[in-house]
């Protein structure tokens, strides 16, 4: 049986993620922009339901770009 992955809209989590992706798109390089826009469009089209593990990996990669360098250096 295949598992269904989703991002809940409880406490506006999906909306916050979409807003974060929008912000990242404004700061992304040309190479990163295509992946970011594609991810956003897929999440909106599916309303956060049936999110693939690859999409979760993309989300995590995008969010990790917000971690300040001094924190990355400590870890």
VOGUFI-720826 format. One record per residue (C-alpha): x, y, z; residue in one letter. Coordinates in steps of 0.02 Angstrom, whole numbers, padded with zeros to 5 digits, always signed. Layout:
REM residues N
XYZa ...
//
This chain:
REM residues 75
+00000+00000+00000x +00070+00169-00051x +00076+00304+00081x -00002+00474+00052x +00106+00621+00103x +00033+00793+00127x +00064+00964+00200x -00074+01015+00315x -00155+01184+00303x -00179+01183+00491x -00109+01346+00559x -00083+01400+00378x +00071+01290+00357x +00044+01266+00171x +00019+01453+00145x +00177+01492+00246x +00275+01368+00141x +00211+01446-00021x +00258+01619+00044x +00432+01556+00090x +00453+01481-00083x +00399+01648-00159x +00530+01738-00055x +00664+01613-00106x +00617+01636-00288x +00651+01822-00272x +00827+01784-00210x +00864+01631-00317x +00989+01616-00457x +00927+01579-00632x +00976+01396-00613x +00878+01378-00449x +00726+01474-00508x +00656+01340-00623x +00655+01208-00485x +00579+01328-00359x +00439+01384-00476x +00402+01204-00526x +00391+01150-00344x +00275+01294-00300x +00160+01257-00447x +00150+01073-00401x +00109+01110-00219x -00027+01233-00267x -00102+01116-00398x -00111+00973-00274x -00162+01085-00128x -00022+01006-00026x -00092+00829-00046x +00004+00682-00122x +00171+00768-00100x +00311+00656-00161x +00467+00619-00059x +00568+00712-00193x +00461+00865-00165x +00492+00853+00022x +00678+00847-00015x +00661+01003-00123x +00565+01092+00014x +00698+01049+00143x +00836+01108+00025x +00747+01274+00000x +00718+01300+00186x +00899+01258+00228x +00954+01406+00123x +00878+01517+00259x +00995+01448+00392x +01125+01582+00429x +01306+01539+00388x +01365+01555+00568x +01242+01418+00620x +01296+01305+00476x +01477+01327+00530x +01437+01272+00708x +01355+01111+00653x 
//
